[in-house]
């Protein structure tokens, strides 16, 4: 099953700035979800709960 999401242009531009060579936005989103599932939260450098 394929799900389509819509994001605004500003967010797309911000996300595209983080893409590696030949990486798609879908691949970046998948990577972010994998990190979230593995860690339980998105981590930021210097951030602690």
N, C-alpha and C positions, 0 to 999 in steps of 0.2 A: 504494500500500500504506500502510495506517495502522498505526502501532505505538502501543501503549498502555504508558505507564510509570506506576508508582505512587510517590508521594512522601509522606512523613509530614506530618502536620498542621503541625508546627512549621516545616518547610522551606517548605510552601505559604504560610504566613503571612509568612515572611521574604521570599519572592519577591513576594507580593502587595503588600508595602510599596514595591516598586520599579516597580510597574506605572504606566504613563502612563494618562491618561484613555481609557477604552474599549479598553484593551489587554488581551488574554487572556494566561493563563499560557503557552499554546502559542506565542503571538507573542513573548513575552519569551524563551522557550527558544530559539526560532529566531534571534532577534537575538544571543543569547549565543553560539550555535554559529557564526553568521556572523562575529562578532568573533574567535572562537578560530581559525577557518579563515584569516582574513585576516592575523592577527597571529602565529599560531603558539602563542599562549599567552594566558591571561587576564591583563590588566594591572591593577595596582593603583597608585593615586597614591603616589608616593614609593618604589615598589619597583623595584629593578634587579637584574639577575643578575650 
